[in-house]
């Protein structure tokens, strides 16, 4: 097949290209330009320009074509603006879960297919399984690196056009292959941050939002301090409140209308056993038997058993088998049946 590899300039996508090439496929490297380094404050030797250069060097080394697809305007319109809007509404978004179905497997995949590719391959630690007439995501073998959570929004068509060659490997094995193959980025460190944020996300928000200080209150309305701006906080946060109190304080909720940060010294109040989700995506039918269903309420969180999933209009009410701490609006709730990802949605 003619397979387009989404080349990020990192070791995982580079080994992905090497493995597919070794298997005899016609491999072409593609990198998307989703933002401008200067606008987002990246300097020479870092940021997207460096990633594109690294990807090109790997493709040159492997003897395959490399193309860059410019998606800056669409990325800004969909991902960056949503990120700003969500934080402006005192939510804590996960931009990767939006970018994947709309940009990487949206506009990027469309462009790749239009150029004659049969499928797209990425270096994600995940797998794809087809059963009972539907595609499902599968957790990566390396549990410490599993990225299936970030992919819950992919459609059946998008999954049908995707391969994950490194999903059944661990990081050590991938590094070994890269070193033995002489791949130029074999020792490059993994990227852990939001791609378009350099440094602290608070500094970025300060430039794009009107940040207003306001009252810090207890649940009973008692004012005990002043916050620096609601976008700087998230549910369950303990550090950075800078409010003297006899016991540790935690962010309980945010009152956007009155610009108030509501905190508590009772951590038990942070636990919820039910919440709502919207913008849902189910692979196959909505589960009815919950005995083997678990939910993750943030990336790398411990999964919790599901007691029920009840449709309420366009939303679903999720009840867990036991309360979970810091259920945060804007984050993704992702559902698994053992190691199969069966759906997800955004916490309201």
Buried (B, 14 or more C-beta within 10 A) or exposed (E): BEBBBBBBBBBBBBBBBBBBBEEEBBBBBBBBBBBBBEEBBBEEEEBBBBBBEBBBBBBEBBEBEBBBBEBBEBBBEBBBEBBBEBBBBBBBBBBBBBBBBBBBBBBBBEBBBEEEBBBBBBBBBBBBBEEEEBBBBBBBBBEEBBBBBBBBBBBBEBBEBBBBBBBBBBBEBBBBBBEEBEBBBBEBEEEEEBBBBBEEBBEBBBEBBEBEEBBBBBEEEEEBBEBBBBBBBBBBBEEEBEEEEEEEBBBBBBBEEEBBBBBBBEBEBBBBBBBBBEBBBBBBEEBEEBEEBBBBBBBEBEBBEBBBBEEEEEBBBBBBBEEBBBBBBBBBBBBBBEBBBBBBBBBB
